[in-house]
């Protein structure tokens, strides 16, 4: 925001919506930058409930809506088993520079041996049949424990790798009253910028088509040189 203000010399009116308590750091930032913020409002509410309550309010009008890692917390998650052979096939397919041996699955030993660089816990993402996962093979025992706690079965073979598979949940786009979250937000704003781990522009376009919203377009504007593991999607009016 400091860069944007320096370029355009226009202060922001910022409304933040979150279920958590207001953060004192936000207030401190506001007072330290009096020229950047014309107004700062914090709404302690669910985004979805807040949209339902404010969409017909003519005073709730915004230039931009920023949804930064908001939707991916509602994704579907499950623990999946991979054989060592399947994990190696993924590495070869994605041309990843990963050496998959026994030490990768024992991060505590790697830390003791001062070999933290060998731990596989990156945000490099790959596609699976039922979703996607990050290359985090060193967390295999952790995901195995979660599966056990959740009442699932585990394979005791040494070559089994446990990974967290995540998949975007399209139902998060539908408000409790049955209306489209994106459609209602665009009644309140000129543009929406969504940063999300699991959402793709295809998901968004299918949603707009399903709700017969033909006056909006969704464009993937991700800078792949700078961002890994997530996508940035711009939603704007077609005319």
FENFEN-V587446 format. One record per pair of residues at least 12 apart in sequence whose ideal C-beta (glycine too) atoms are under 6 Angstrom apart, sorted by the first residue. I is the first residue (numbers start at 1). GAP is how many residues later the second one is. If there is no record, write none. Layout:
((I;GAP) (I;GAP))
//
This chain:
((1;35) (5;31) (11;25) (11;27) (12;25) (13;25) (13;26) (14;26) (15;26) (16;26) (17;26) (17;28) (17;30) (17;33) (19;27) (22;20) (48;127) (51;133) (52;123) (55;129) (55;132) (60;128) (62;126) (62;127) (63;127) (64;127) (65;120) (65;124) (65;127) (66;127) (67;127) (68;127) (69;126) (71;101) (71;125) (71;128) (72;124) (72;125) (72;126) (74;95) (74;98) (75;91) (75;93) (75;94) (75;123) (76;91) (76;93) (77;89) (78;87) (79;64) (79;67) (79;68) (79;83) (80;83) (80;85) (81;74) (81;79) (82;79) (82;81) (83;76) (84;75) (87;13) (87;74) (88;12) (90;36) (94;32) (104;16) (104;33) (104;34) (105;35) (107;12) (107;31) (119;19) (120;15) (120;17) (120;18) (121;15) (121;17) (122;13) (123;105) (123;106) (125;104) (128;37) (130;35) (131;34) (131;35) (131;36) (133;30) (133;32) (137;24) (140;21) (140;22) (143;19) (143;21) (144;18) (166;32) (168;30) (168;31) (168;35) (173;34) (180;31) (183;30) (186;30) (191;45) (192;43) (193;41) (194;39) (195;35) (195;37) (197;33) (201;17) (201;19) (201;32) (204;14) (204;29) (205;13) (215;22) (215;23) (216;19) (217;21) (218;15) (218;17) (219;15) (220;13) (221;13))
//
